């Protein structure tokens, strides 16, 4: 089966569905050998099909070097459409054969620190669409943006620093910032921890590659109090591992209120005197967003209004 190209765009060439499938696989693997193995062909055949596809569309889709395979900007745009075409073909075939259609899916990028902030939104969406399959992908905001741009994610959760024209964002929650400490720590007896008091503490921040935007936010809170924090020398990639270090007394963890229940052996206390609030946003593709991504944004907007998540005086317990 073939798709006839638009003449003034690709010169009357023909794009084969197998070429689209090969391209999507290569975009996911970014490695000719692994992609060829998945498609049960040899790498030279895959490379040949990619060249034919590029001639058909009239632009370079894949940047190839001896050590590097990456999508070009045109390739990232083409990937979104290629996936949609293949999905439509699969749907048409299922309908023609009388087979049940695959359940709708939503791919959500999120880290531990952001999951509890967005969990009520995901639950509300799934209550509205019980058939929806939500697939969570553990990824920091920088990686989320890359996956959103090339169509491998439908939505992300985090704070989007700077301008990214290909990514749309809407802030839905201002999450009070505080620290997690062991039950026997002096801070555990306080209702609120002055930010300036953190000057003498060792702070554990998020993994820098996963959440640089969160670390920058915490650093700015400390700088506003006149100091730069002493940072824990190691790093962890999960909230559970971070909680274990805090339980051992090796550091304290600066984290939003939504993660307060990370461990029953730890106490969360807000920072003060004016509690800083971390802005969580829903991120989605600005062009050709998933239907359920838009529904998730609307759900987040509704809950945010109902629960006062964006108000400067949001209750920490909400």
Buried (B, 14 or more C-beta within 10 A) or exposed (E): EEEEBEEEEBEEBEBBBBBBBBBBBBBBBEEBEBBBBBBEBEBEEBBEBBEBBBEBBEBEBBEEEEEEBEBBEBBBBBBBEBBEBBEEBEEEEEEEEEEEEEEEEBBBBBBBBBBBBBEBBBEBBBEEBEEBEBEBBEBBBBBBBBBBBBBBBBBBBBBBEEEBEBBBBBBBBBBBBBBBBBEEBEBBEBEEBEBBBBBEBBBBBBBEEBBBBBBBBBBEBBEEBEEEBBBBEEBBBBBEEBBBBBBEEEBBBBBBBBBBEBBEEBBBBBBBEEBBBBBBBBBBBBEEBBEBBBBBBBBBBEBBEEBBBBEEEBEBEB
